[in-house]
């Protein structure tokens, strides 16, 4: 059974009819000291209970805050990893598109180069054919000129004095 200061104050000690009795003033002084100390201990206990309750509330707040911070940190890390992954995907896509564009440009350049080389070859063949035709035409014209009757050539031969030996 819990004792209160009031219980201690109201405590009556039986008096003995025979024998030694306690000094009432000494017992009362002692009880007064017990009451004061007991009251101080009860107040201290109450104060400590309140303090423990406050500290438990603060501890719970800190635990809640810690949990929130941990969750926030995890979300931030996940977001950072997602941003990093998206950036890598985007960079890979840009690189792939650049490579495809470069390949198309190279292929287009190669097609143009082949076409120019073919045109150049066609022009070279045409020039050879034309040269051959002009040469043939000139030869036939020279032959035609050679085959023409030259009235002056006969007259020049007949009018020439004979050669002296």
PyMOL CGO cylinders between C-alpha atoms (Angstrom):
from pymol import cmd
from pymol.cgo import CYLINDER

trace = [
    CYLINDER, 0.00, 0.00, 0.00, 1.39, 3.41, -1.04, 0.3, 1, 1, 1, 1, 1, 1,
    CYLINDER, 1.39, 3.41, -1.04, 1.92, 5.90, 1.74, 0.3, 1, 1, 1, 1, 1, 1,
    CYLINDER, 1.92, 5.90, 1.74, 1.19, 9.56, 1.35, 0.3, 1, 1, 1, 1, 1, 1,
    CYLINDER, 1.19, 9.56, 1.35, 2.47, 12.41, 3.52, 0.3, 1, 1, 1, 1, 1, 1,
    CYLINDER, 2.47, 12.41, 3.52, -1.03, 12.64, 4.97, 0.3, 1, 1, 1, 1, 1, 1,
    CYLINDER, -1.03, 12.64, 4.97, -0.93, 8.93, 5.98, 0.3, 1, 1, 1, 1, 1, 1,
    CYLINDER, -0.93, 8.93, 5.98, 2.34, 9.52, 7.79, 0.3, 1, 1, 1, 1, 1, 1,
    CYLINDER, 2.34, 9.52, 7.79, 1.01, 12.63, 9.51, 0.3, 1, 1, 1, 1, 1, 1,
    CYLINDER, 1.01, 12.63, 9.51, -2.13, 10.87, 10.74, 0.3, 1, 1, 1, 1, 1, 1,
    CYLINDER, -2.13, 10.87, 10.74, -0.26, 7.83, 12.00, 0.3, 1, 1, 1, 1, 1, 1,
    CYLINDER, -0.26, 7.83, 12.00, -0.85, 7.23, 15.69, 0.3, 1, 1, 1, 1, 1, 1,
    CYLINDER, -0.85, 7.23, 15.69, 1.56, 5.17, 17.65, 0.3, 1, 1, 1, 1, 1, 1,
    CYLINDER, 1.56, 5.17, 17.65, -0.01, 3.07, 20.44, 0.3, 1, 1, 1, 1, 1, 1,
    CYLINDER, -0.01, 3.07, 20.44, 1.14, 3.92, 23.89, 0.3, 1, 1, 1, 1, 1, 1,
    CYLINDER, 1.14, 3.92, 23.89, 2.22, 1.18, 26.18, 0.3, 1, 1, 1, 1, 1, 1,
    CYLINDER, 2.22, 1.18, 26.18, 0.79, 1.01, 29.54, 0.3, 1, 1, 1, 1, 1, 1,
    CYLINDER, 0.79, 1.01, 29.54, 3.78, -0.68, 30.97, 0.3, 1, 1, 1, 1, 1, 1,
    CYLINDER, 3.78, -0.68, 30.97, 7.30, -0.09, 29.96, 0.3, 1, 1, 1, 1, 1, 1,
    CYLINDER, 7.30, -0.09, 29.96, 9.03, 2.53, 28.11, 0.3, 1, 1, 1, 1, 1, 1,
    CYLINDER, 9.03, 2.53, 28.11, 7.10, 4.85, 25.91, 0.3, 1, 1, 1, 1, 1, 1,
    CYLINDER, 7.10, 4.85, 25.91, 8.50, 6.87, 23.04, 0.3, 1, 1, 1, 1, 1, 1,
    CYLINDER, 8.50, 6.87, 23.04, 9.05, 10.57, 23.40, 0.3, 1, 1, 1, 1, 1, 1,
    CYLINDER, 9.05, 10.57, 23.40, 6.11, 12.07, 21.59, 0.3, 1, 1, 1, 1, 1, 1,
    CYLINDER, 6.11, 12.07, 21.59, 8.01, 15.23, 20.47, 0.3, 1, 1, 1, 1, 1, 1,
    CYLINDER, 8.01, 15.23, 20.47, 10.89, 13.20, 19.05, 0.3, 1, 1, 1, 1, 1, 1,
    CYLINDER, 10.89, 13.20, 19.05, 8.49, 10.94, 17.17, 0.3, 1, 1, 1, 1, 1, 1,
    CYLINDER, 8.49, 10.94, 17.17, 6.57, 13.98, 15.88, 0.3, 1, 1, 1, 1, 1, 1,
    CYLINDER, 6.57, 13.98, 15.88, 9.81, 15.70, 14.77, 0.3, 1, 1, 1, 1, 1, 1,
    CYLINDER, 9.81, 15.70, 14.77, 10.90, 12.55, 13.04, 0.3, 1, 1, 1, 1, 1, 1,
    CYLINDER, 10.90, 12.55, 13.04, 7.51, 12.19, 11.34, 0.3, 1, 1, 1, 1, 1, 1,
    CYLINDER, 7.51, 12.19, 11.34, 7.70, 15.83, 10.21, 0.3, 1, 1, 1, 1, 1, 1,
    CYLINDER, 7.70, 15.83, 10.21, 11.07, 15.13, 8.58, 0.3, 1, 1, 1, 1, 1, 1,
    CYLINDER, 11.07, 15.13, 8.58, 9.66, 12.03, 6.90, 0.3, 1, 1, 1, 1, 1, 1,
    CYLINDER, 9.66, 12.03, 6.90, 6.65, 14.00, 5.65, 0.3, 1, 1, 1, 1, 1, 1,
    CYLINDER, 6.65, 14.00, 5.65, 8.89, 16.74, 4.22, 0.3, 1, 1, 1, 1, 1, 1,
    CYLINDER, 8.89, 16.74, 4.22, 11.22, 14.25, 2.56, 0.3, 1, 1, 1, 1, 1, 1,
    CYLINDER, 11.22, 14.25, 2.56, 8.38, 12.07, 1.33, 0.3, 1, 1, 1, 1, 1, 1,
    CYLINDER, 8.38, 12.07, 1.33, 6.59, 15.14, -0.10, 0.3, 1, 1, 1, 1, 1, 1,
    CYLINDER, 6.59, 15.14, -0.10, 9.83, 16.26, -1.77, 0.3, 1, 1, 1, 1, 1, 1,
    CYLINDER, 9.83, 16.26, -1.77, 10.27, 12.78, -3.27, 0.3, 1, 1, 1, 1, 1, 1,
    CYLINDER, 10.27, 12.78, -3.27, 6.71, 12.68, -4.58, 0.3, 1, 1, 1, 1, 1, 1,
    CYLINDER, 6.71, 12.68, -4.58, 7.15, 16.12, -6.19, 0.3, 1, 1, 1, 1, 1, 1,
    CYLINDER, 7.15, 16.12, -6.19, 10.51, 15.07, -7.63, 0.3, 1, 1, 1, 1, 1, 1,
    CYLINDER, 10.51, 15.07, -7.63, 8.92, 11.87, -8.93, 0.3, 1, 1, 1, 1, 1, 1,
    CYLINDER, 8.92, 11.87, -8.93, 6.09, 13.85, -10.56, 0.3, 1, 1, 1, 1, 1, 1,
    CYLINDER, 6.09, 13.85, -10.56, 8.58, 16.30, -12.05, 0.3, 1, 1, 1, 1, 1, 1,
    CYLINDER, 8.58, 16.30, -12.05, 10.66, 13.41, -13.40, 0.3, 1, 1, 1, 1, 1, 1,
    CYLINDER, 10.66, 13.41, -13.40, 7.54, 11.72, -14.81, 0.3, 1, 1, 1, 1, 1, 1,
    CYLINDER, 7.54, 11.72, -14.81, 6.64, 14.94, -16.66, 0.3, 1, 1, 1, 1, 1, 1,
    CYLINDER, 6.64, 14.94, -16.66, 10.22, 15.29, -17.85, 0.3, 1, 1, 1, 1, 1, 1,
    CYLINDER, 10.22, 15.29, -17.85, 10.29, 11.66, -19.03, 0.3, 1, 1, 1, 1, 1, 1,
    CYLINDER, 10.29, 11.66, -19.03, 6.98, 12.18, -20.83, 0.3, 1, 1, 1, 1, 1, 1,
    CYLINDER, 6.98, 12.18, -20.83, 8.31, 15.35, -22.50, 0.3, 1, 1, 1, 1, 1, 1,
    CYLINDER, 8.31, 15.35, -22.50, 11.52, 13.57, -23.48, 0.3, 1, 1, 1, 1, 1, 1,
    CYLINDER, 11.52, 13.57, -23.48, 9.54, 10.62, -24.84, 0.3, 1, 1, 1, 1, 1, 1,
    CYLINDER, 9.54, 10.62, -24.84, 7.43, 13.00, -26.93, 0.3, 1, 1, 1, 1, 1, 1,
    CYLINDER, 7.43, 13.00, -26.93, 10.55, 14.73, -28.22, 0.3, 1, 1, 1, 1, 1, 1,
    CYLINDER, 10.55, 14.73, -28.22, 12.14, 11.36, -28.91, 0.3, 1, 1, 1, 1, 1, 1,
    CYLINDER, 12.14, 11.36, -28.91, 9.06, 10.31, -30.87, 0.3, 1, 1, 1, 1, 1, 1,
    CYLINDER, 9.06, 10.31, -30.87, 9.18, 13.61, -32.79, 0.3, 1, 1, 1, 1, 1, 1,
    CYLINDER, 9.18, 13.61, -32.79, 12.87, 13.05, -33.56, 0.3, 1, 1, 1, 1, 1, 1,
    CYLINDER, 12.87, 13.05, -33.56, 12.19, 9.47, -34.63, 0.3, 1, 1, 1, 1, 1, 1,
    CYLINDER, 12.19, 9.47, -34.63, 9.36, 10.67, -36.84, 0.3, 1, 1, 1, 1, 1, 1,
    CYLINDER, 9.36, 10.67, -36.84, 11.60, 13.40, -38.25, 0.3, 1, 1, 1, 1, 1, 1,
    CYLINDER, 11.60, 13.40, -38.25, 14.39, 10.86, -38.80, 0.3, 1, 1, 1, 1, 1, 1,
    CYLINDER, 14.39, 10.86, -38.80, 11.98, 8.56, -40.62, 0.3, 1, 1, 1, 1, 1, 1,
    CYLINDER, 11.98, 8.56, -40.62, 10.76, 11.46, -42.76, 0.3, 1, 1, 1, 1, 1, 1,
    CYLINDER, 10.76, 11.46, -42.76, 14.33, 12.50, -43.54, 0.3, 1, 1, 1, 1, 1, 1,
    CYLINDER, 14.33, 12.50, -43.54, 15.26, 8.90, -44.43, 0.3, 1, 1, 1, 1, 1, 1,
    CYLINDER, 15.26, 8.90, -44.43, 12.23, 8.60, -46.71, 0.3, 1, 1, 1, 1, 1, 1,
    CYLINDER, 12.23, 8.60, -46.71, 13.04, 11.96, -48.29, 0.3, 1, 1, 1, 1, 1, 1,
    CYLINDER, 13.04, 11.96, -48.29, 16.64, 10.89, -48.79, 0.3, 1, 1, 1, 1, 1, 1,
    CYLINDER, 16.64, 10.89, -48.79, 15.53, 7.64, -50.43, 0.3, 1, 1, 1, 1, 1, 1,
    CYLINDER, 15.53, 7.64, -50.43, 13.11, 9.53, -52.70, 0.3, 1, 1, 1, 1, 1, 1,
    CYLINDER, 13.11, 9.53, -52.70, 15.87, 12.02, -53.59, 0.3, 1, 1, 1, 1, 1, 1,
    CYLINDER, 15.87, 12.02, -53.59, 18.31, 9.20, -54.36, 0.3, 1, 1, 1, 1, 1, 1,
    CYLINDER, 18.31, 9.20, -54.36, 15.72, 7.44, -56.50, 0.3, 1, 1, 1, 1, 1, 1,
    CYLINDER, 15.72, 7.44, -56.50, 14.93, 10.71, -58.29, 0.3, 1, 1, 1, 1, 1, 1,
    CYLINDER, 14.93, 10.71, -58.29, 18.64, 11.35, -58.87, 0.3, 1, 1, 1, 1, 1, 1,
    CYLINDER, 18.64, 11.35, -58.87, 19.10, 7.84, -60.25, 0.3, 1, 1, 1, 1, 1, 1,
    CYLINDER, 19.10, 7.84, -60.25, 16.06, 8.30, -62.49, 0.3, 1, 1, 1, 1, 1, 1,
    CYLINDER, 16.06, 8.30, -62.49, 17.37, 11.65, -63.75, 0.3, 1, 1, 1, 1, 1, 1,
    CYLINDER, 17.37, 11.65, -63.75, 20.77, 10.06, -64.36, 0.3, 1, 1, 1, 1, 1, 1,
    CYLINDER, 20.77, 10.06, -64.36, 19.20, 7.13, -66.22, 0.3, 1, 1, 1, 1, 1, 1,
    CYLINDER, 19.20, 7.13, -66.22, 17.04, 9.47, -68.30, 0.3, 1, 1, 1, 1, 1, 1,
    CYLINDER, 17.04, 9.47, -68.30, 20.05, 11.63, -69.12, 0.3, 1, 1, 1, 1, 1, 1,
    CYLINDER, 20.05, 11.63, -69.12, 22.00, 8.54, -70.21, 0.3, 1, 1, 1, 1, 1, 1,
    CYLINDER, 22.00, 8.54, -70.21, 19.08, 7.36, -72.35, 0.3, 1, 1, 1, 1, 1, 1,
    CYLINDER, 19.08, 7.36, -72.35, 18.79, 10.83, -73.88, 0.3, 1, 1, 1, 1, 1, 1,
    CYLINDER, 18.79, 10.83, -73.88, 22.54, 11.01, -74.52, 0.3, 1, 1, 1, 1, 1, 1,
    CYLINDER, 22.54, 11.01, -74.52, 22.51, 7.52, -76.07, 0.3, 1, 1, 1, 1, 1, 1,
    CYLINDER, 22.51, 7.52, -76.07, 19.58, 8.49, -78.28, 0.3, 1, 1, 1, 1, 1, 1,
    CYLINDER, 19.58, 8.49, -78.28, 21.32, 11.70, -79.39, 0.3, 1, 1, 1, 1, 1, 1,
    CYLINDER, 21.32, 11.70, -79.39, 24.50, 9.75, -80.16, 0.3, 1, 1, 1, 1, 1, 1,
    CYLINDER, 24.50, 9.75, -80.16, 22.52, 7.13, -82.10, 0.3, 1, 1, 1, 1, 1, 1,
    CYLINDER, 22.52, 7.13, -82.10, 20.68, 9.81, -84.08, 0.3, 1, 1, 1, 1, 1, 1,
    CYLINDER, 20.68, 9.81, -84.08, 23.98, 11.59, -84.80, 0.3, 1, 1, 1, 1, 1, 1,
    CYLINDER, 23.98, 11.59, -84.80, 25.53, 8.34, -86.03, 0.3, 1, 1, 1, 1, 1, 1,
    CYLINDER, 25.53, 8.34, -86.03, 22.54, 7.62, -88.26, 0.3, 1, 1, 1, 1, 1, 1,
    CYLINDER, 22.54, 7.62, -88.26, 22.66, 11.16, -89.65, 0.3, 1, 1, 1, 1, 1, 1,
    CYLINDER, 22.66, 11.16, -89.65, 26.42, 10.85, -90.25, 0.3, 1, 1, 1, 1, 1, 1,
    CYLINDER, 26.42, 10.85, -90.25, 25.89, 7.53, -92.01, 0.3, 1, 1, 1, 1, 1, 1,
    CYLINDER, 25.89, 7.53, -92.01, 23.16, 9.09, -94.20, 0.3, 1, 1, 1, 1, 1, 1,
    CYLINDER, 23.16, 9.09, -94.20, 25.44, 12.03, -95.04, 0.3, 1, 1, 1, 1, 1, 1,
    CYLINDER, 25.44, 12.03, -95.04, 28.33, 9.67, -95.88, 0.3, 1, 1, 1, 1, 1, 1,
    CYLINDER, 28.33, 9.67, -95.88, 26.04, 7.46, -97.97, 0.3, 1, 1, 1, 1, 1, 1,
    CYLINDER, 26.04, 7.46, -97.97, 24.65, 10.48, -99.81, 0.3, 1, 1, 1, 1, 1, 1,
    CYLINDER, 24.65, 10.48, -99.81, 28.19, 11.74, -100.44, 0.3, 1, 1, 1, 1, 1, 1,
    CYLINDER, 28.19, 11.74, -100.44, 29.28, 8.33, -101.71, 0.3, 1, 1, 1, 1, 1, 1,
    CYLINDER, 29.28, 8.33, -101.71, 26.27, 8.16, -104.06, 0.3, 1, 1, 1, 1, 1, 1,
    CYLINDER, 26.27, 8.16, -104.06, 27.06, 11.64, -105.40, 0.3, 1, 1, 1, 1, 1, 1,
    CYLINDER, 27.06, 11.64, -105.40, 30.74, 10.75, -105.79, 0.3, 1, 1, 1, 1, 1, 1,
    CYLINDER, 30.74, 10.75, -105.79, 29.83, 7.55, -107.70, 0.3, 1, 1, 1, 1, 1, 1,
    CYLINDER, 29.83, 7.55, -107.70, 27.44, 9.50, -109.93, 0.3, 1, 1, 1, 1, 1, 1,
    CYLINDER, 27.44, 9.50, -109.93, 30.10, 12.15, -110.65, 0.3, 1, 1, 1, 1, 1, 1,
    CYLINDER, 30.10, 12.15, -110.65, 32.68, 9.44, -111.39, 0.3, 1, 1, 1, 1, 1, 1,
    CYLINDER, 32.68, 9.44, -111.39, 30.21, 7.72, -113.72, 0.3, 1, 1, 1, 1, 1, 1,
    CYLINDER, 30.21, 7.72, -113.72, 29.43, 11.03, -115.43, 0.3, 1, 1, 1, 1, 1, 1,
    CYLINDER, 29.43, 11.03, -115.43, 33.18, 11.70, -115.71, 0.3, 1, 1, 1, 1, 1, 1,
    CYLINDER, 33.18, 11.70, -115.71, 33.71, 8.25, -117.21, 0.3, 1, 1, 1, 1, 1, 1,
    CYLINDER, 33.71, 8.25, -117.21, 30.81, 8.87, -119.62, 0.3, 1, 1, 1, 1, 1, 1,
    CYLINDER, 30.81, 8.87, -119.62, 32.33, 12.23, -120.59, 0.3, 1, 1, 1, 1, 1, 1,
    CYLINDER, 32.33, 12.23, -120.59, 35.76, 10.63, -121.07, 0.3, 1, 1, 1, 1, 1, 1,
    CYLINDER, 35.76, 10.63, -121.07, 34.22, 7.94, -123.31, 0.3, 1, 1, 1, 1, 1, 1,
    CYLINDER, 34.22, 7.94, -123.31, 32.28, 10.58, -125.21, 0.3, 1, 1, 1, 1, 1, 1,
    CYLINDER, 32.28, 10.58, -125.21, 35.47, 12.64, -125.62, 0.3, 1, 1, 1, 1, 1, 1,
    CYLINDER, 35.47, 12.64, -125.62, 37.31, 9.55, -126.93, 0.3, 1, 1, 1, 1, 1, 1,
    CYLINDER, 37.31, 9.55, -126.93, 34.48, 8.80, -129.33, 0.3, 1, 1, 1, 1, 1, 1,
    CYLINDER, 34.48, 8.80, -129.33, 34.43, 12.42, -130.46, 0.3, 1, 1, 1, 1, 1, 1,
    CYLINDER, 34.43, 12.42, -130.46, 38.22, 12.47, -130.86, 0.3, 1, 1, 1, 1, 1, 1,
    CYLINDER, 38.22, 12.47, -130.86, 38.03, 9.25, -132.89, 0.3, 1, 1, 1, 1, 1, 1,
    CYLINDER, 38.03, 9.25, -132.89, 35.23, 10.70, -135.01, 0.3, 1, 1, 1, 1, 1, 1,
    CYLINDER, 35.23, 10.70, -135.01, 37.08, 14.00, -135.55, 0.3, 1, 1, 1, 1, 1, 1,
    CYLINDER, 37.08, 14.00, -135.55, 40.27, 12.11, -136.39, 0.3, 1, 1, 1, 1, 1, 1,
    CYLINDER, 40.27, 12.11, -136.39, 38.38, 9.87, -138.79, 0.3, 1, 1, 1, 1, 1, 1,
    CYLINDER, 38.38, 9.87, -138.79, 36.66, 12.88, -140.32, 0.3, 1, 1, 1, 1, 1, 1,
    CYLINDER, 36.66, 12.88, -140.32, 39.96, 14.72, -140.69, 0.3, 1, 1, 1, 1, 1, 1,
    CYLINDER, 39.96, 14.72, -140.69, 41.58, 11.65, -142.24, 0.3, 1, 1, 1, 1, 1, 1,
    CYLINDER, 41.58, 11.65, -142.24, 38.74, 11.25, -144.66, 0.3, 1, 1, 1, 1, 1, 1,
    CYLINDER, 38.74, 11.25, -144.66, 38.93, 14.95, -145.49, 0.3, 1, 1, 1, 1, 1, 1,
    CYLINDER, 38.93, 14.95, -145.49, 42.68, 14.67, -146.01, 0.3, 1, 1, 1, 1, 1, 1,
    CYLINDER, 42.68, 14.67, -146.01, 42.15, 11.66, -148.25, 0.3, 1, 1, 1, 1, 1, 1,
    CYLINDER, 42.15, 11.66, -148.25, 39.47, 13.60, -150.10, 0.3, 1, 1, 1, 1, 1, 1,
    CYLINDER, 39.47, 13.60, -150.10, 41.83, 16.54, -150.47, 0.3, 1, 1, 1, 1, 1, 1,
    CYLINDER, 41.83, 16.54, -150.47, 44.57, 14.22, -151.65, 0.3, 1, 1, 1, 1, 1, 1,
    CYLINDER, 44.57, 14.22, -151.65, 42.18, 12.71, -154.13, 0.3, 1, 1, 1, 1, 1, 1,
    CYLINDER, 42.18, 12.71, -154.13, 41.16, 16.04, -155.65, 0.3, 1, 1, 1, 1, 1, 1,
    CYLINDER, 41.16, 16.04, -155.65, 42.34, 16.88, -159.07, 0.3, 1, 1, 1, 1, 1, 1,
    CYLINDER, 42.34, 16.88, -159.07, 44.98, 19.56, -158.87, 0.3, 1, 1, 1, 1, 1, 1,
    CYLINDER, 44.98, 19.56, -158.87, 45.24, 21.37, -162.20, 0.3, 1, 1, 1, 1, 1, 1,
    CYLINDER, 45.24, 21.37, -162.20, 48.23, 23.27, -161.01, 0.3, 1, 1, 1, 1, 1, 1,
    CYLINDER, 48.23, 23.27, -161.01, 50.20, 20.27, -160.01, 0.3, 1, 1, 1, 1, 1, 1,
    CYLINDER, 50.20, 20.27, -160.01, 50.34, 18.91, -163.60, 0.3, 1, 1, 1, 1, 1, 1,
    CYLINDER, 50.34, 18.91, -163.60, 51.21, 22.27, -165.02, 0.3, 1, 1, 1, 1, 1, 1,
    CYLINDER, 51.21, 22.27, -165.02, 53.94, 22.76, -162.52, 0.3, 1, 1, 1, 1, 1, 1,
    CYLINDER, 53.94, 22.76, -162.52, 55.50, 19.43, -163.35, 0.3, 1, 1, 1, 1, 1, 1,
    CYLINDER, 55.50, 19.43, -163.35, 55.38, 20.05, -167.13, 0.3, 1, 1, 1, 1, 1, 1,
    CYLINDER, 55.38, 20.05, -167.13, 56.83, 23.46, -166.92, 0.3, 1, 1, 1, 1, 1, 1,
    CYLINDER, 56.83, 23.46, -166.92, 59.71, 22.54, -164.80, 0.3, 1, 1, 1, 1, 1, 1,
    CYLINDER, 59.71, 22.54, -164.80, 63.02, 22.37, -166.54, 0.3, 1, 1, 1, 1, 1, 1,
    CYLINDER, 63.02, 22.37, -166.54, 64.57, 18.98, -166.62, 0.3, 1, 1, 1, 1, 1, 1,
    CYLINDER, 64.57, 18.98, -166.62, 66.93, 18.19, -164.01, 0.3, 1, 1, 1, 1, 1, 1,
    CYLINDER, 66.93, 18.19, -164.01, 70.54, 18.43, -164.80, 0.3, 1, 1, 1, 1, 1, 1,
    CYLINDER, 70.54, 18.43, -164.80, 72.69, 15.70, -163.98, 0.3, 1, 1, 1, 1, 1, 1,
]
cmd.load_cgo(trace, "trace")
